């Protein structure tokens, strides 16, 4: 192929790789999301309490 000429497109690349059989259509599950929110709330409450105790002293 001479320089500057466009190579032909590759046609068989879309079917390479493992077959994907499990593709969940929903977002996060309820339990992991709830656990993240609870841990975050405990974390925020701890530091707010700590800040208030330092301000009181």
C-alpha positions, -999 to +999 in steps of 0.1 A: +000+000+000+015+033-010+020+060+017-009+083+023-035+058+011-063+049+035-062+013+047-094-008+044-117-008+075-116-038+097-149-057+098-145-085+123-135-067+154-170-063+170-173-100+179-139-105+195-135-111+232-156-131+257-194-133+254-211-110+279-241-129+294-247-109+326-254-072+321-275-058+348-298-031+336-305-014+370-283+008+391-270+001+425-286-025+446-305-012+477-284-029+504-249-017+493-263+018+488-279+018+522-247+006+538-227+033+522-252+060+533-252+046+569-214+046+571-212+081+557-238+094+582-218+078+611-186+094+597-202+128+594-218+126+629-185+116+645-166+146+631-194+170+638-195+158+674-158+161+677-158+196+663-185+207+688-166+192+717-135+211+707-155+244+704-170+239+738-137+234+756 
